Amino acid sequence: MAEDDETATARYIAGNISTQLMLKTIVEIISAMADDPDKYRAGLKKKLLEMADTVPLAPMSPMRQEKVRAFVRETVDTLTTNSPAK
C-alpha cells in the first residue's frame, strides 16, 4: 500500500536528518583525531563548499540548481560547524 503524502514527507525528512547526524558524527570523530580539530574542520568545510558550487548536477532549471546548491551549502555549514567539546 502506498504511503500518504504526509507520511512520505516525514520519512524523507527523517532520512535526511538521520544522514546528517551520521555524517556529523563521522566528521567529529575524524576531527578529534586531527592535531588541530578546528583547522581540520575549517579546511574540510572550505573544500566541501567549493565542491558544492562546482559538482555537476543532473539536468534541471538554473533556479532549481541554485536552490540545490544553497541547500548543500547549508548542510555543509551545519556539518562542519566548530563546536566546543562537552
Secondary structure as GFF3:
##gff-version 3
##sequence-region A 1 86
A	DSSP	alpha_helix	5	33	.	.	.	ID=ss1
A	DSSP	alpha_helix	37	54	.	.	.	ID=ss2
A	DSSP	alpha_helix	62	79	.	.	.	ID=ss3
###
